[in-house]
Amino acid sequence: MEGLEKLSFEEKVKAAKAVDSLIAEMEAQIESCKQTIAECTPDRDAIYASLLEDVKSKGVKDYDEQVDDLFVTLFSKEDVAWLDDAGLLKKLQENGDYGFIKTTTKITTSVDKNALKKAFKSNESLKEAYKDFYGTKLTEYVTVTTEENHAKMLEHISENTKKGK
């Protein structure tokens, strides 16, 4: 947003709240749309399954029909379905068809940074031992919200502070 430096403090507060409200409204609409999609999907699936049966019952392999301005087309393709992976692997090995066999090995070792960070809070010697491998950062931000939500936020912060002790 350009021209922020020209706005007064009060105008920035009002602008922040307006943008927050718009985003919250859009997020609510997104959730509503997701719910509608979830509710409609089973109906769509049932309609398409029934339509597929109708098209197949006409006995035509490649079927293309227009209904008003809509086209109904039957597509089909044949694919391989594996029935017995273990038996297939054994038979490929017996026949020496190693070009169709793949071997994968995956071992991952990584630092559990969340656990280490938590341990740092209660163990100064541990924190000191690994001081060359971490730094600290300060994050600053402001929020603009209603008085009611501000009170809820302060309550939430207070509860989390008590849990952390």
PEQUIVEN-V758851 format. One record per run of one state. SS is the DSSP state (H for helix, E for strand, C for the rest). FROM is the first residue (numbers start at 1). LEN is the number of residues. Records with the same first field share a line. If there is no record, write none. Layout:
SS->FROM-LEN  FROM-LEN
This chain:
C->1-3  7-2  58-6  68-2  74-11  96-2  101-12  123-1  130-1  134-13  165-1
H->4-3  9-49  85-11  98-3  113-10  124-6  131-3  147-18
E->64-4  70-4
